[in-house]
């Protein structure tokens, strides 16, 4: 089964103000019904520097027989004139390297391949081979003292999955998805318009292979809300694990 994310990720770097636009490769889920389920991401990933016009196009090789080609990534960094300037190669689960290239994409004489990054060591016997950094950002230890109930750390399906309980994770995910559908039905029945809290729609339209997409910009209100919560004495600091995940618009659908 192939899945394609119908959207882009747009990031503004705080220090430089550079805006990056990312279109990920598709995801292929293998053996969804029978056998050992595993995921592959064959296809192109494109990251564009919207400030300069430069971009990188990486091709994720599909996994072949007996695992051949799995994890392999190749591509080029292009300038704003669409000219290749660097070739990149490696395995996304190990390391990536780069080398300056000519207009034909061939390595320039006198240059050598240099490693640009490598995967950090992961804890021994980790079920998902998470790095220490991945565990850190998902941990309650790094969470704010006054955790918002909508924080994804609290998602019951995610907590169960991290503990290796896939059956519970599947059941919890199904429950959350049904609640989402209930919210949508309630919103439509009441004639309410869904409006994102932390993002504003712009007039920009981004073309993609699957159609034009609207662009939303972060409005800064979450930072203001977070600051208000952190400075409030009326909100008690409690054990984060005791907070129930609650991102919902309607507090109690059964009474609405």
SVG drawing of the C-alpha trace seen along z (x, -y; Angstrom):
<svg xmlns="http://www.w3.org/2000/svg" viewBox="-27 -37 70 51">
<polyline fill="none" stroke="black" stroke-width="0.4" points="0.0,0.0 1.4,-3.4 0.6,-6.5 1.5,-10.1 1.4,-13.0 -0.7,-15.7 1.1,-18.6 4.5,-20.3 6.5,-21.2 7.8,-24.8 10.4,-25.8 11.8,-29.3 15.3,-29.3 15.3,-31.7 18.8,-33.0 19.0,-33.6 15.3,-33.9 15.9,-31.4 12.7,-29.5 12.9,-25.8 10.2,-23.9 10.1,-20.1 8.2,-17.6 8.8,-14.0 8.9,-10.8 5.9,-8.5 5.6,-5.7 5.1,-2.1 3.7,0.3 4.5,4.0 2.7,7.1 -0.1,5.1 -2.4,8.1 -0.1,11.1 3.5,11.6 5.9,9.2 4.8,5.6 7.6,3.2 7.8,-0.2 9.8,-1.6 10.1,-5.1 11.0,-4.8 11.0,-8.0 12.0,-11.6 12.4,-14.0 12.8,-17.7 13.9,-20.4 13.9,-23.9 15.4,-27.0 12.7,-29.5 15.0,-32.4 17.8,-31.6 16.1,-29.3 18.6,-26.5 17.3,-23.0 18.3,-19.4 16.6,-16.5 17.3,-13.1 16.1,-9.7 15.4,-7.0 16.1,-3.7 13.3,-1.0 14.1,2.1 14.8,5.0 15.1,8.7 16.9,9.8 17.1,6.2 19.2,4.9 19.2,1.1 17.3,0.6 18.2,-2.6 20.3,-3.9 19.9,-7.6 21.4,-9.5 20.9,-13.0 22.2,-16.5 22.2,-19.9 21.2,-22.5 21.6,-26.3 18.8,-28.7 19.7,-28.2 18.9,-24.4 22.6,-23.6 24.0,-20.7 26.7,-21.8 27.1,-18.8 26.3,-15.2 25.1,-13.4 25.1,-9.7 24.8,-7.4 22.3,-5.4 19.7,-7.3 20.0,-4.9 23.8,-5.3 25.4,-8.4 25.4,-10.8 28.3,-12.3 28.7,-15.0 31.2,-16.0 31.4,-19.0 30.3,-18.1 30.3,-19.5 27.4,-20.4 27.1,-16.7 26.8,-15.6 30.3,-14.1 32.8,-14.7 35.1,-17.6 38.8,-16.7 40.8,-17.2 37.8,-16.9 36.9,-14.1 33.8,-12.7 33.1,-14.2 30.8,-12.9 28.2,-15.5 26.4,-13.6 26.0,-10.2 23.4,-8.6 24.2,-8.8 24.5,-5.6 21.3,-4.1 20.6,-2.4 21.3,1.3 18.3,3.6 16.0,0.6 12.8,1.9 12.7,-0.9 16.4,-1.8 15.6,-5.2 18.7,-7.4 19.2,-9.0 18.1,-12.3 14.8,-10.8 14.1,-9.4 14.9,-12.8 12.4,-14.7 9.7,-12.2 10.4,-12.0 8.3,-13.5 11.6,-14.5 12.1,-17.3 8.4,-18.4 7.3,-21.7 6.4,-21.6 2.8,-22.7 2.1,-20.4 -0.8,-21.2 -3.4,-18.5 -3.0,-18.6 0.7,-17.8 1.4,-14.7 3.6,-13.2 0.3,-12.3 -1.2,-10.4 -2.2,-7.0 -1.5,-5.2 2.0,-6.6 2.8,-5.7 1.6,-2.2 3.7,-1.9 6.8,-3.1 6.3,-0.4 6.0,2.2 2.3,2.9 1.2,2.8 -2.3,4.2 -3.1,1.5 -1.5,-1.1 -3.8,-0.1 -6.9,-0.1 -6.1,-3.6 -5.3,-5.0 -8.7,-3.7 -10.4,-5.4 -8.7,-8.7 -9.6,-8.6 -13.3,-7.9 -13.3,-10.9 -11.9,-13.0 -14.8,-11.9 -17.3,-12.7 -15.8,-16.2 -16.1,-16.7 -19.8,-15.6 -20.6,-17.8 -18.8,-20.8 -20.8,-20.3 -24.1,-19.9 -23.5,-23.1 -22.3,-25.0 -19.0,-25.8 -16.1,-26.7 -12.8,-25.0 -10.1,-27.6 -6.5,-26.7 -5.3,-28.3 -1.7,-28.6 -1.5,-29.2 -3.0,-31.8 -3.8,-31.1 -1.8,-33.2 -2.5,-34.2 0.3,-32.0 -0.5,-28.9 2.2,-26.1 2.1,-23.9 2.7,-20.2 2.5,-17.0 -0.9,-16.3 -2.4,-19.8 -2.1,-23.3 -1.9,-23.7 -2.7,-26.6 0.1,-27.9 -0.3,-28.5 2.1,-30.5 2.8,-30.2 1.1,-33.2 3.1,-33.2 0.0,-32.7 1.2,-29.4 4.3,-31.0 2.2,-33.6 -0.2,-31.0 2.7,-28.9 4.2,-31.9 0.9,-32.7 0.5,-29.1 4.0,-29.0 3.6,-32.2 0.2,-31.4 -0.2,-30.4 -3.7,-29.1 -2.4,-26.1 -1.1,-23.4 2.1,-21.5 1.2,-17.8 2.7,-14.6 2.6,-14.8 1.8,-11.1 -1.5,-11.7 -2.8,-14.2 -5.4,-12.8 -4.7,-13.7 -7.3,-16.2 -6.9,-18.2 -10.6,-18.3 -12.7,-21.4 -15.8,-20.0 -15.3,-19.0 -18.1,-16.5 -19.7,-15.3 -22.3,-13.2 -23.8,-16.4 -23.5,-18.6"/>
</svg>
